[in-house]
Amino acid sequence: MSHDPVRALFLPLGDGFVAWPEDHRALFLGAVPDAALEPAWADRLTCVQPLKPAHDRLAAQGFAVAPERRDTAALVFVLLGKQKHENLGLIADGFAALRPGGRLVIAGANEIGAARYEKMVAALVPLEGSLFRFHARAFWAAKPAAEPADLATWRAEAAPRRIVDGRWVSQPGVFAWDRVDPGSAMLTEYFPPRIGGTVADLGAGWGYLSATLIERYPDIAAIDLYEADARSLACARANLGADGRASFHWADVTAGLPARHYDWIVSNPPFHEGRGQRVDLGQGFIAAASAALKPGGRFLLVANRQLPYEATLSRHFASHQMLADGRGYKVIAASAPKSSSR
Ligand SMILES: C[S@@+](CC[C@H](N)C(=O)[O-])C[C@H]1O[C@@H](n2cnc3c(N)ncnc32)[C@H](O)[C@@H]1O
């Protein structure tokens, strides 16, 4: 039997434990594209997904989809992910999104500890049922007449907040949400004495690299932050927004950037998506950086040292050089982007 928490999430509907409301509309928080989503639901299901690639795949399947929840509904589905505060925030938001008399269905894979979330919800709200299939648990409950106080706490704990002695704004669930990533910190140690002109930060997260660049280099005329996670980008706005040189782009970097536009590009590329390692994502970032740099532009990259990026760098840049190799990371500078690189 395959692992499929999405299939488990919608089983209570298929098995008749919960029904479509009279208006035939439902919300799906934490939505991901999945074969379990029936095309016939495209007119009924509004999906919420802050990650641009998954958002765009859901939109391509015909679903209404938004990076954050704005609507309410009488039926709400919540798919749990890996991060505890993010999950509790999603559950609390799911209850808040329910209209009176509405129903919340929650599911998560066994490996993320779905049974633990079921217990936590059952301690606050009487469950109407639960099931265990596809290596996942689904459980459901009606909207309580009065909201249990713990739901407000869960919501607050998932919200953006100040981290690292109050220096930065971040949010549970985004990359390195409660700390400066050590790889990014190492990259800033190897920034050259001068950086200026137009700059891009690919996979900018909550903005650490860009904020450091802006702080250190007055010759930067403009810096574009590209980031797939709308929540990270909102934090980056809070961290850099006052600096008029910064622009924020909710974008899938591998889908392409403005051609031959930048003097400098920095990146700590992603190498995971969901449960799996995705070396091709970092390789796509390298190709995108090469195509977006001006002929004399330079690319500064940090990566976990075992990631195989060298062949891709050779394919897309005439030269690249290791600036540092240690603490589990490598810092690489690449120059002379090849003109046929995309
Ligand atoms: C290794 S993290 C680096 C984050 C940030 N630069 C830092 O130093 O903390 C990679 C970032 O890329 C983002 N990301 C993942 N896939 C992406 C894509 N296809 N396009 C743009 N950003 C993406 C992730 O959300 C994550 O914030």
The ligand as an ORCA input file, in Angstrom:
! r2SCAN-3c Opt
* xyz 0 1
  C      18.818     26.681      1.228
  S      17.492     27.814      1.363
  C      18.343     29.379      1.473
  C      17.481     30.470      2.049
  C      18.185     31.794      2.331
  N      18.917     32.292      1.184
  C      19.111     31.679      3.511
  O      20.284     31.888      3.301
  O      18.672     31.412      4.620
  C      16.829     27.780     -0.259
  C      15.586     28.644     -0.466
  O      15.108     28.432     -1.807
  C      13.686     28.453     -1.793
  N      13.230     27.718     -2.988
  C      13.004     26.378     -3.121
  N      12.642     26.091     -4.390
  C      12.646     27.265     -5.056
  C      12.360     27.618     -6.411
  N      12.038     26.693     -7.317
  N      12.432     28.927     -6.755
  C      12.766     29.870     -5.834
  N      13.061     29.600     -4.552
  C      13.009     28.311     -4.167
  C      13.325     27.805     -0.473
  O      12.010     28.179     -0.079
  C      14.416     28.341      0.462
  O      14.004     29.528      1.079
*
